[in-house]
Amino acid sequence: MNLRYRVSLVFGLTCFALLGVFVIAVGLGAVAVSPGQIADVLLLELGVAVEPGLVDPLRQAVITEIRLPRVALGALVGAGLGIAGALMQGIFRNPLADPGLIGVSSGAALAASIFIVLGHKIVPTLGPWAEHVGTSVAAFVGSLLVTYLVWRMGTVNHRISVGRLLLGGVAINALVGAVIGLLTLIASDTQLRDLTFWSLGSLNGATWRNVGTAALGILPVMLVAPRLAQALDAWLLGEAEARHLGVDVMRLKRIAVGTTALAVGASVAVAGMIGFIGLVIPHLVRLALGPGHRLLLPGSALLGALLLVASDVLARTVVIPIEVPIGIVTALGGAPFFLLLLYRSGQGNLSL
């Protein structure tokens, strides 16, 4: 199949599926909303004249204040985690690198959890908005520090060792689990609920403020990452080869690591720890479009948005009226995929 046709087909089908999942996600719930009613509310919000009395105020409030923020947040976080996974696999030159597996998401969650429990003791006069922004900043700083630490631990003779990478991730995840466990002992009931949110991941309680916070961290990454595509393709050939092709290797590393930390930090800050999106999505895009980062990066963002919104729909509907944490849903789907990758690597079909 011609590459241009395949690209158009894949992106077209993904956009169509995302639109369908959007309609399903907004329409499902205790208050059922039809696609026509969704369209009427959207037109009304955009200032387009709608026949008086056609829009039910209850449904309008449900759509604009509850479901649309949740879908928008899910799409942003999914896109951020997808593109972060593609960047991390590219810069580590390893298909098993993932923000969750190597501890980057855990580092963001740990920093955010420390701020949740101890932030009011450090800065006693924090208001609600300052708490929200402070948690996001803490998550970003935590993800950045852990990304740098993992990079250093995984580097042996200027090459990334997958064994050291994964073992470092295991150690970091264990340490984070232990520290968060200690924080639960001194946390109040409200803080304990927040910590549970961080550890399991959820889009419940999404607001337009959360969407704005996520957008501040994720949209710049989505704009910057495609500019790294050519350099990342050269980097895959090896550091020496990339230098010969004119790539500023140190600049590439700094930007890739920084943007990955920013995307993961913003995602964890508003949705908690959601694993395996950054691992699974780039592989699926590679299968469809090949390894070139010019298509891999935007494809990972788009497919990540689709997968996370669809996972949220499952989380809300699979065990009604209980809402399953979205991190559990993605782990149930992503863990078997990871095991399959390990099996294929053992068969010699996956280069490590």
Residue pairs with C-beta under 8 A, 6 or more apart in sequence:
3 290
6 288
6 289
7 289
7 295
10 288
10 289
10 299
11 299
11 302
14 299
14 302
14 303
14 306
15 302
17 306
18 75
18 302
18 305
18 306
18 309
21 306
21 309
21 310
21 313
22 71
22 75
22 309
23 35
23 38
24 313
25 67
25 70
25 71
25 74
25 309
25 312
25 313
26 33
26 38
26 63
26 67
26 68
26 71
27 33
27 34
27 35
27 38
28 313
28 316
28 317
29 62
29 66
29 67
29 316
31 58
31 59
31 62
33 59
33 62
33 63
33 67
37 55
37 56
37 59
37 63
38 63
40 50
40 54
40 55
41 55
41 59
41 60
41 63
41 64
43 50
44 50
44 55
44 60
45 64
69 206
69 207
69 208
69 210
69 211
70 203
70 204
70 206
70 312
71 309
71 312
72 206
72 211
73 203
73 206
73 210
73 211
73 214
73 270
73 271
74 203
74 206
74 271
74 305
74 308
74 309
74 312
75 305
75 308
75 309
76 211
76 214
76 215
76 218
76 219
76 267
76 305
77 203
77 214
77 218
77 267
77 270
77 271
77 274
77 308
78 277
78 304
78 305
78 306
78 307
78 308
78 309
79 218
79 222
79 301
79 302
79 304
79 305
80 214
80 217
80 218
80 221
80 222
80 263
80 264
80 266
80 267
80 301
80 304
81 99
81 263
81 264
81 267
81 274
81 277
81 278
81 281
81 304
81 308
82 277
82 278
82 281
82 282
82 300
82 301
82 302
82 303
82 304
82 305
82 307
83 221
83 222
83 225
83 263
83 297
83 300
83 301
83 304
84 99
84 221
84 259
84 260
84 263
84 264
84 267
84 278
85 97
85 98
85 99
85 277
85 278
85 279
85 281
85 282
85 300
85 304
86 225
86 278
86 281
86 282
86 285
86 293
86 296
86 297
86 300
87 225
87 228
87 232
87 256
87 259
87 260
87 263
87 297
88 97
88 98
88 99
88 102
88 104
88 256
88 260
88 278
89 95
89 96
89 97
89 98
89 282
90 232
90 235
90 236
90 256
90 293
90 296
91 232
91 235
91 252
91 253
91 256
91 257
91 260
92 151
92 154
92 160
92 165
93 160
93 235
93 236
94 160
94 162
94 165
94 352
95 282
95 283
95 341
95 350
95 351
95 352
96 162
96 165
96 166
96 279
96 338
96 341
96 342
96 345
96 352
97 165
98 275
98 276
98 278
98 279
99 105
99 143
99 260
99 264
99 278
100 106
100 273
100 274
100 275
100 276
100 278
100 279
101 166
101 169
101 275
101 279
101 338
102 150
102 154
102 165
102 166
102 168
102 169
102 172
103 146
103 150
103 168
103 169
103 171
103 172
103 173
103 176
104 143
104 146
104 147
104 150
104 260
104 261
104 264
105 143
105 264
105 267
105 268
105 273
105 274
105 275
106 146
106 172
106 173
106 176
106 177
106 273
107 142
107 143
107 145
107 146
107 147
107 149
107 172
107 176
108 139
108 140
108 142
108 143
108 146
108 264
108 265
108 267
108 268
108 269
108 273
109 139
109 142
109 176
109 180
109 198
109 199
109 268
109 272
109 273
110 142
110 176
110 179
110 180
111 138
111 139
111 141
111 142
111 143
111 145
112 135
112 136
112 138
112 139
112 142
112 198
112 268
112 269
113 179
113 180
113 183
113 195
113 198
114 138
114 179
114 183
115 134
115 135
115 138
116 135
116 187
116 191
116 194
116 195
116 198
117 183
117 186
117 187
117 191
117 195
119 126
119 131
119 134
119 135
119 138
120 126
123 130
123 134
126 134
132 209
132 213
133 213
135 269
136 213
136 217
136 265
136 266
136 269
136 270
138 269
139 265
139 266
139 268
139 269
140 217
140 261
140 262
140 265
140 266
140 269
141 265
142 265
143 260
143 261
143 262
143 264
143 265
143 268
144 257
144 258
144 261
144 262
144 265
146 172
147 257
147 260
147 261
147 264
148 257
149 168
149 172
150 165
150 168
150 169
150 172
151 257
153 164
153 165
153 168
154 160
154 161
154 162
154 164
154 165
154 168
155 161
156 164
158 239
162 352
180 195
180 198
180 199
183 195
184 192
184 195
187 195
197 204
197 272
198 268
198 272
198 273
199 272
199 273
199 327
200 272
200 273
200 325
200 326
200 327
200 328
201 271
201 272
201 273
201 274
201 275
201 325
201 326
201 327
201 328
201 330
202 271
202 272
202 315
202 323
202 325
202 326
202 327
203 271
203 312
203 315
203 326
204 323
206 270
210 270
211 270
213 266
213 269
213 270
214 266
214 267
214 269
214 270
214 271
216 266
217 262
217 263
217 265
217 266
217 267
217 269
218 262
218 263
218 266
218 267
220 259
220 262
221 259
221 260
221 262
221 263
222 301
224 255
224 259
225 259
225 297
226 294
226 297
226 298
228 252
228 255
228 256
228 259
228 293
228 297
229 292
229 293
229 294
229 296
229 297
230 293
230 294
231 242
231 247
231 248
231 252
232 252
232 256
232 293
233 292
233 293
233 294
234 241
234 242
234 245
234 247
235 242
235 247
235 249
235 252
236 291
237 245
239 249
242 249
242 252
243 249
264 278
267 274
271 326
272 327
273 327
274 308
274 326
274 327
274 330
275 327
275 330
275 331
275 334
276 330
276 331
276 333
276 334
276 335
276 337
276 338
277 304
277 307
277 308
277 330
277 334
278 304
279 334
279 337
279 338
280 307
280 333
280 334
280 337
280 338
281 300
281 303
281 304
281 307
282 296
282 300
283 337
283 341
284 303
285 295
285 296
285 299
285 300
285 303
286 296
288 299
289 295
289 296
289 299
290 296
307 330
308 326
308 330
311 326
311 329
311 330
311 333
312 326
312 329
314 324
314 329
315 323
315 324
315 325
315 326
315 328
315 329
316 323
318 324
318 329
341 350
344 350
345 351
345 352
